[in-house]
């Protein structure tokens, strides 16, 4: 920005001074100069004109220059407070010191000489340089924000694709993970989880069965009941999933690790792989357990037909305090239409 395009406001109760300073500045090439003799109008003019520099007389009737400086301190600015040079008489030493304390950058003693032009130019150059650096930093911050958003979106998309890939092993549509994780997010919100927390749980839940990629098709897709040995191998998908996700620095993947390991634990301690009971089971895993079982029951698999929603809800009720956290079951049932309704309508039409 060229220094002569800077905005300058001249304030003095003497109209002759305002005209003189304005004329001198115009002669020096400054094209955006305004002047006023009304001290009470200065704040409003600053808000509308947004000057880069304010030439402010200290000794004015009605509202002094010092009072205007105090008012300017209470204003908000996109960049930084307007730079102020105070205009004062030779004997106003204490007033000059007070003006500098209140934020003035410099002072000019009346009557003026050509030194005023040089001092105005120097101050404007510093002000505009700072403004340029500030704007450049804003651009950099925006680029960083956009880049961070791109990376985060890529990260979330990768999580989504990995979850769907795991589901394709025993769900040829891959929609179970999308549907179930939506239930998880809404159940978390119904439990009072803030938006960021519920979103995190929803995304982490997509990887709950990632360990299934290591389970043989002969077991995963078996149409009949699994043998004891086969079921023991199937149960290992929880441990395998946790191992796949372990060691990550991402908060999302750390939560996904917990869910992968513990979403088959049961409230009464009869689940797997660790046999945890009650609140020893991580809360996120307890949330996923309810939603996962409901969607699994109401979905067709090679080894079973889909249950009706009524039968699935009855099974959830029966599991209250045994398979599932009773509080979570109550919230799930009380908010069923909100948590499941939209996805279930689309799901049941297939």
C-alpha positions in Angstrom: 0.0 0.0 0.0 1.4 3.4 -1.0 1.8 5.7 1.9 0.0 8.6 0.1 -3.2 6.5 -0.1 -3.4 6.2 3.7 -6.5 7.7 5.4 -5.8 10.7 7.6 -8.2 12.5 9.9 -7.3 16.0 11.2 -9.1 17.2 14.4 -8.8 20.7 15.8 -11.3 23.2 17.1 -9.5 25.9 15.0 -10.9 25.6 11.4 -7.8 27.5 10.2 -5.5 24.8 11.5 -7.6 22.0 9.9 -7.6 23.8 6.6 -3.9 24.4 6.7 -2.9 20.8 7.6 -5.3 19.4 5.1 -3.9 21.7 2.4 -0.3 20.7 3.2 -1.1 17.0 3.2 -2.9 17.3 -0.2 0.1 19.1 -1.6 2.3 16.2 -0.4 0.1 13.8 -2.4 -2.2 12.4 0.3 -5.5 11.8 -1.3 -7.7 10.7 1.5 -7.7 13.4 4.1 -10.7 14.5 6.2 -10.9 17.2 8.8 -13.3 18.3 11.5 -13.6 20.9 14.2 -16.2 19.0 16.2 -14.6 16.9 18.9 -17.8 15.1 19.7 -18.0 13.7 16.2 -14.5 12.1 16.2 -15.5 8.6 17.4 -18.3 8.3 14.8 -16.0 9.6 12.0 -13.4 7.1 13.0 -15.9 4.2 12.9 -17.0 5.2 9.4 -13.8 6.6 7.8 -11.5 4.1 9.6 -8.4 6.4 9.3 -4.8 5.0 9.5 -3.7 8.2 11.2 -5.4 10.7 13.5 -3.9 14.2 13.9 -5.6 15.2 17.2 -5.5 18.6 19.0 -5.3 18.1 22.8 -6.9 21.4 23.9 -10.5 21.5 22.6 -13.8 22.6 24.1 -16.5 20.1 24.9 -14.3 17.0 24.6 -10.5 17.2 25.0 -8.0 15.3 23.0 -7.1 13.2 26.1 -10.8 12.2 26.6 -10.9 11.2 22.9 -7.8 9.0 23.4 -9.5 7.3 26.3 -12.7 6.7 24.2 -10.6 5.3 21.4 -9.1 2.7 23.8 -12.6 1.2 24.2 -13.1 0.8 20.4 -12.6 -2.5 18.6 -10.5 -2.7 15.4 -10.0 -5.3 12.7 -6.3 -4.6 12.6 -5.0 -2.4 15.4 -5.9 1.0 17.0 -5.6 4.0 14.8 -2.2 5.7 15.0 -2.4 9.1 16.7 -0.2 12.1 16.6 -1.3 14.8 19.1 -1.1 18.5 18.3 -0.2 20.6 21.3 1.3 23.9 22.5 4.9 24.3 23.6 4.0 24.5 27.3 1.7 21.4 27.4 4.5 19.0 28.5 2.3 17.1 31.1 -0.5 16.8 28.6 1.9 15.4 26.0 3.2 12.8 28.4 -0.4 11.8 29.3 -1.3 11.5 25.7 1.6 9.1 25.0 0.5 7.1 28.0 -3.0 6.8 26.5 -1.7 5.4 23.2 -0.6 8.4 21.1 2.4 7.5 18.9 4.0 11.0 18.6 3.3 14.7 19.2 3.7 17.8 17.2 4.2 21.2 18.8 2.3 24.2 17.3 3.1 26.3 15.3 3.9 23.7 12.6 6.9 23.5 10.3 7.9 21.2 7.5 9.0 18.6 10.1 5.4 17.6 10.5 5.3 16.2 7.0 8.3 14.0 7.6 7.0 12.7 11.0 3.6 11.9 9.5 5.2 10.0 6.7 7.5 8.0 9.0 4.6 7.1 11.3 2.4 6.1 8.4 5.1 3.9 6.9 5.4 2.0 10.2 1.7 1.7 10.6 1.1 0.5 7.0 4.0 -2.0 7.2 2.5 -3.4 10.4 -0.9 -3.6 8.6 0.6 -5.4 5.7 2.3 -7.9 7.9 -1.0 -8.4 9.8 -2.9 -9.1 6.6 -0.2 -11.4 5.3 -0.4 -13.4 8.6 -4.2 -13.6 8.2 -3.7 -15.0 4.7 -1.2 -17.6 6.0 -3.5 -18.5 8.9 -6.4 -19.1 6.5 -4.2 -21.2 4.2 -3.1 -23.3 7.3 -6.7 -23.6 8.4 -7.8 -24.8 4.9 -4.9 -27.2 4.7 -5.7 -28.5 8.2 -9.3 -29.0 7.2 -8.2 -30.9 4.1 -6.0 -33.2 6.1 -8.7 -33.7 8.7 -11.3 -34.5 6.0 -8.8 -36.9 4.4 -8.2 -38.6 7.8 -11.9 -39.0 8.4 -12.5 -40.3 4.9 -9.8 -42.9 5.4 -11.4 -44.0 8.6 -14.7 -44.3 6.9 -13.3 -46.3 4.0 -11.4 -48.7 6.3 -14.6 -49.3 8.3 -16.6 -50.0 5.2 -13.8 -52.3 3.9 -14.0 -54.4 7.0 -17.8 -54.6 6.7 -17.6 -55.8 3.1 -16.4 -59.1 4.4 -19.8 -60.1 5.8 -22.0 -57.3 4.5 -21.8 -56.8 0.7 -23.3 -53.4 0.9 -20.9 -52.1 3.5 -23.7 -49.9 5.0 -23.8 -51.4 8.5 -20.9 -49.4 9.6 -22.4 -46.1 8.3 -25.8 -46.8 9.8 -24.6 -48.1 13.1 -22.1 -45.2 13.6 -24.9 -42.8 13.0 -26.9 -44.4 15.8 -23.8 -44.1 18.0 -23.4 -40.4 17.4 -27.1 -39.7 18.2 -27.1 -41.9 21.3 -24.0 -40.1 22.5 -25.8 -36.7 22.0 -28.9 -38.0 23.8 -26.6 -38.8 26.7 -25.5 -35.2 26.8 -22.2 -35.6 25.0 -21.1 -32.3 23.4 -21.0 -32.1 19.6 -17.3 -32.6 19.3 -17.3 -35.6 21.6 -20.3 -37.2 19.9 -18.8 -36.7 16.4 -15.5 -38.3 17.6 -17.4 -41.4 19.0 -19.4 -41.6 15.8 -16.2 -41.7 13.6 -14.3 -44.0 15.9 -17.2 -46.4 15.9 -16.7 -47.0 12.2 -13.6 -49.0 12.9 -15.2 -51.3 15.6 -14.9 -54.4 13.4 -11.6 -53.6 11.6 -10.2 -56.8 13.1 -12.5 -58.9 10.9 -10.1 -58.5 8.1 -8.0 -61.2 9.7 -10.8 -63.7 10.2 -11.0 -66.4 7.5 -14.0 -66.3 5.2 -14.9 -69.9 6.1 -15.7 -68.6 9.6 -16.9 -65.1 8.9 -19.4 -66.2 6.2 -20.4 -69.6 7.6 -24.2 -69.9 7.2 -24.6 -72.3 10.2 -23.6 -72.1 13.8 -19.9 -71.7 14.6 -18.1 -74.5 16.5 -16.5 -73.7 19.8 -13.1 -73.4 18.1 -14.5 -71.2 15.3 -16.2 -68.9 17.8 -12.9 -68.6 19.7 -11.2 -67.5 16.5 -14.0 -65.1 15.7 -13.7 -63.5 19.1 -10.1 -62.6 18.2 -11.3 -59.9 15.8 -11.6 -57.6 18.9 -7.9 -58.1 19.9 -6.7 -58.0 16.3 -8.6 -54.7 15.7 -7.1 -53.1 18.8 -3.6 -54.2 17.7 -4.2 -52.7 14.3 -5.2 -49.4 15.8 -2.7 -49.3 18.7 0.1 -46.8 19.0 -1.7 -44.0 17.1 -1.3 -40.4 18.1 -4.7 -39.5 16.8 -7.4 -39.1 19.5 -9.9 -40.6 17.1 -7.8 -43.7 16.5 -7.1 -44.1 20.2 -10.8 -44.1 20.9 -11.3 -46.5 18.0 -8.8 -48.9 19.6 -10.8 -48.9 22.8 -14.0 -49.6 20.9 -12.6 -52.3 18.8 -11.3 -54.1 21.8 -14.3 -53.8 24.2 -17.5 -53.5 22.1 -18.3 -57.2 22.8 -17.9 -56.9 26.6 -21.2 -57.3 28.5 -22.5 -55.5 31.5 -22.7 -58.7 33.6 -19.1 -59.7 32.8 -19.9 -62.5 30.4 -18.5 -60.8 27.3 -15.2 -60.9 25.6 -12.2 -60.6 25.2 -11.4 -59.5 28.8 -14.6 -60.3 30.6 -15.0 -56.7 31.9 -18.2 -55.9 33.8 -20.2 -52.8 34.6 -18.5 -49.4 34.4 -15.1 -51.2 34.0 -16.2 -51.4 30.3 -15.2 -48.1 28.6 -18.3 -46.0 28.1 -17.7 -45.5 24.4 -17.7 -49.3 24.0 -20.9 -49.6 25.9 -22.6 -47.1 23.6 -21.4 -48.9 20.5 -22.5 -52.3 21.9 -26.2 -51.2 22.0 -26.2 -49.7 18.6 -24.1 -52.5 17.0 -26.4 -55.3 18.3 -29.6 -53.5 17.3 -28.3 -53.0 13.7 -26.9 -56.5 13.5 -30.2 -58.0 14.6 -32.2 -56.0 12.0 -29.8 -56.8 9.2 -29.6 -59.9 7.0 -26.4 -62.0 7.2 -25.3 -65.2 5.5 -26.0 -67.0 8.7 -29.4 -65.4 9.6 -32.4 -63.5 8.5 -33.1 -59.9 9.6 -35.2 -59.5 12.7 -38.2 -57.1 12.9 -37.5 -53.9 14.7 -40.0 -54.9 17.4 -38.2 -58.2 18.0 -34.8 -56.4 18.1 -36.1 -53.8 20.6 -37.4 -56.6 22.8 -34.0 -58.3 22.7 -32.4 -55.0 23.7 -34.8 -54.7 26.6 -34.0 -58.3 27.7 -30.3 -57.4 27.7 -30.8 -54.5 30.0 -28.4 -55.0 33.0 -27.1 -58.2 31.5 -25.6 -57.6 28.1 -26.0 -53.8 28.1 -25.6 -50.8 30.4 -29.1 -50.3 31.8 -28.9 -46.5 31.6 -27.9 -46.6 27.9 -30.7 -49.0 27.1 -33.2 -46.6 28.8 -31.9 -43.6 26.8 -31.8 -45.6 23.6 -35.4 -46.7 24.0 -36.7 -43.3 25.1 -35.0 -41.6 22.1 -35.4 -44.5 19.6 -37.2 -42.4 16.9 -34.5 -39.7 17.0 -31.6 -42.2 17.2 -32.7 -44.8 14.6 -35.8 -43.6 12.9 -34.3 -42.0 9.7 -31.8 -44.8 8.9 -34.3 -47.5 9.9 -36.9 -46.2 7.4 -34.4 -46.3 4.6 -33.0 -49.6 5.8 -36.4 -51.3 6.1 -37.3 -50.3 2.5 -34.4 -52.3 1.0 
